[in-house]
């Protein structure tokens, strides 16, 4: 544990420290002889008098009323939302502008929405122009070294901008939020002298105070992790430019302790948001016209709400067959299947997705629910990380290659036509060429349509950092990564090509980046679908046509495919419920 060199001075002082300086000088310089006995009695009497008349608790508490007869501590003296050392209005944003830059995963997108909700209520204004911002907050990722290097580079740019700003106008304040703030707190404060604010993933409620301290000219940080914080009472301000989709956080932290992963150390232990809070947010999003909600969590399908007594029982949660955990199974609680059931019933025309799950938490009841509900997407992210049982054991994943393939077979049996995606790491500690070939064969056997592939990057604090050796050369990691990418593209093209000639239900996102004449959206399997902009029938049987807008559901007939997208032409408008009926 790092030692804090800036320790507070002890509140209890020695006798000489407590006495006023003039008293000590008078005693030492006195020329009149005094007996030792009387001198000791005098000192003791003075000490008792000073203790009796010294500062009491109310002296240190803002707004306390002084009652010398019997001081009473009441609830109004202890206000967790105010700080006695700051002025009343110090946490107000006073229309200061704040610019967020978000890096990394969808959880960071949701964190940005939470942080903005908190600051907005304090009077801050949001801007997308860094040059006009009074405060710039980077919401950061620590999952790989490359992600952190991106932040370091950006901080150098911002600090240079801040130095120029000092000569012209109100100083810019720079803050780092999220995982990198938690992992590299000391280095960030020491290396970036112009950095003003650090806030870990569980400290966003404290942002107004931290910024107030920073505006006073001091660095401010809070990177404490919590066992309880879920921001359940904070309604995120969703900032999607299209406005048709939203992320809803249902849990925070992770207990899996995979040997390569930094998440448990940057986001803390697993804790689930109360189901009532989640349902309320989804209801509000439905009323706002949102057409797709993605439930978020580091281990989203291990959701377990124990906030209400009726959810508590002694029955442990079910795992996928052949899977285990590194921690003791926890009994009771409202589980992911229950939550998914309730969320899917709110709006039959709202698509429901979830990410990122762990393969161990797919009991049959979850799979059956996905099959039965038309608005739960038939697409499952199933992170494998490796196709080698030896490497999976070193990663502490809790399953073998055989157990993973058995789960895949079970998913495909229960949900025909399901789309599968996955994560893979190349070059993990001790990975041999044979291990790598087993990963390639797993990709060929499962036939994913989307993949997220990365070369291994060792992180401090992780189990691998302390117990394993990063012994695969960088050039070998890169070569293996390129081979994984080639295999993925080949198999994904085959899977996607099977959709040619078929009609897909597509939620329109907006204009294609490559051509203003094309629109794009995503199908149920989360694949990008591109099609020409045109007017289409209101329903498959209608003759009246209307333009296609972002947020519309349309039927698109697929004409071509590659590893990353589908192309086709729109047939008609539709709705999720109508499409399911047909």
Residue, then its C-alpha position, 0 to 999 in steps of 0.5 A: x500500500x502506498x504511504x501517504x506522506x502528507x499526513x494530518x497533524x495529530x489533534x492531541x498535543x503535548x502539554x508544551x504545545x498546548x500552552x500559549x507561547x507567552x506562558x512558556x516564556x514567562x515561566x522560563x524567564x522568571x527570576x523569582x524562586x518558586x517551589x517545585x511542588x507549587x509550580x507543578x500544581x499551578x501547571x496542572x490547574x492551568x492545564x485543566x482550565x484550558x481543557x475545560x475552556x478549549x474548543x468543543x465539537x460545535x466549534x468545528x461544525x458549520x452552523x452549530x449553535x453554541x450552548x455552553x451548558x449542554x452542547x447538543x449534536x443534532x442532524x442539522x449539524x451533520x450535513x453530508x451534502x455540504x462542506x463546512x470549509x466551503x462557501x454556501x454556493x461554492x458547488x454551483x457551476x455558475x453557468x461554467x461550461x463543461x466538455x466531456x471526452x469519452x474513451x473506451x467501453x459503453x460503461x464509460x458512455x453511461x458514466x459520462x451521462x451520470x456525471x453530466x446529470x450531476x453537474x447539470x443540476x449544479x448549474x453547469x452548461x455543456x459544450x462540445x467545443x473544447x476551446x470554449x470549455x471552462x472544464x474539460x473532463x476525460x472519461x478514461x479506460x485502463x483495459x489496455x496500455x494503448x488506451x492509457x497512452x491515448x489519454x496521456x497524449x490527449x492530456x499533453x495537448x490539453x495542458x498546452x492549451x491550458x497554459x495558453x489560456x492562462x494568458x487570455x481568459x479564465x483558466x481551464x480546469x482539466x479532470x480525469x474520470x473513471x478507470x485511469x483515475x483510479x489506477x494511476x492516481x498518484x502518477x497523474x497528479x505528479x506527472x501532469x502538474x496542470x491536472x486539476x481533478x481526479x474522480x474514480x468511477x464511484x466518486x461522480x457525486x463528489x464532482x461539484x465539490x472537487x471542481x469547487x476546490x479546483x476553482x480555488x486553485x488546488x488539485x482535488x481527487x476522490x478515487x475511493x471505491x464503494x461496495x454500494x454505489x450504483x447511482x440508482x437515484x441519478x437519472x442519466x442525461x442520455x446524449x445520443x445524437x440520434x436519440x433512438x437508443x440508450x444504455x442503461x446501467x444495471x450493475x457495477x464492478x466485477x467479482x470474476x477476477x480473471x487473471x488478465x483483467x484490471x476491471x475489479x481493481x478499477x471499478x471494484x466489487x460487483x453490486x447490482x442496481x435495484x430493479x425498481x430504479x432500472x424499470x423507472x429509467x426504461x419507462x422514461x426512455x420509452x416515453x421519450x421515444x427510445x427504440x432500443x435499450x442496452x442493459x450494461x454491466x461488467x458481468x451483466x448477466x450475473x445481476x442479483x438485486x437484494x434490495x427488497x426482502x422478498x428477493x432474498x432466499x437461500x437458493x443459489x443462482x444457476x450457472x451454465x453447465x460445466x462452468x464454475x466461479x472463483x468465488x463462493x456462489x451467493x444465494x438469493x436475490x432477483x436474478x438477470x432472467x427476472x430483470x430481463x423479463x420485466x424490462x422486455x414487458x415495458x414496451x413491445x416496440x423497444x428492442x432489448x440488448x445486453x452487454x457484456x455477459x460472462x459465459x458462466x451465467x447463461x442458465x436455460x431460463x435466460x435462453x428460453x426468455x430470449x427465444x420467447x420475447x420478440x423484442x429481446x434481440x436474438x444476439x448473444x455476446x459470448x466472450x471466449x478469450x481463447x480456444x485452449x483449455x490450458x490458456x483458459x485455466x491460466x486466465x482463470x475463466x472458470x471453464x474449458x474449451x469443451x464446456x464452452x462449445x457445449x454452451x454454444x450448442x445449447x444456445x443454438x438449439x434453444x435459439x435457432x438462427x442466433x447471432x454470436x459475437x465474442x472477444x479474443x486475446x492473442x499472446x496471453x502469458x504462456x500461450x504456445x503455437x498449439x494454443x493459438x491453433x486451437x483458438x483459430x479452430x474454435x472460431x472456425x467451429x463456432x462461426x461468429x458474425x462479430x468479433x473483438x480481438x486484441x493482443x495481450x497487454x499486461x496490467x499492474x495489480x492483476x493476478x497475471x502481473x503478480x503470478x505469470x510472465x508476459x513471455x510471448x514476444x510482441x511480434x508474435x502477439x501481433x502475428x497471431x492477432x492478424x491471423x485471428x482477424x483473418x480467420x474472423x473475417x473469413x468465417x463472418x463473411x460466410x455467416x453473413x452471406x447466408x442472409x442474402x435474399x432474406x428480409x431483415x428488420x432494421x432500426x435506422x440510425x441515420x445517414x451512412x458515413x460513406x455516402x449521403x445517398x445511403x442510410x444505415x441501421x442495425x439488424x437484430x444480430x447487431x450487424x450494420x445494414x446499408x441501403x439507399x435513401x428512398x421513400x417506402x410504403x408505410x406497411x408492406x401492403x400499403x401503396x402510400x409512401x413516406x420517407x425513412x427517418x432515424x429511429x424508424x423500423x424498416x424491412x430491408x431485403x439483403x443483396x450482398x454481405x461482407x464480414x462487417x456489414x450487409x447491403x440491400x434495399x428497403x421494402x417498407x416501414x414496420x414496427x417491432x410488434x407487427x414484424x413479430x406477428x408476421 
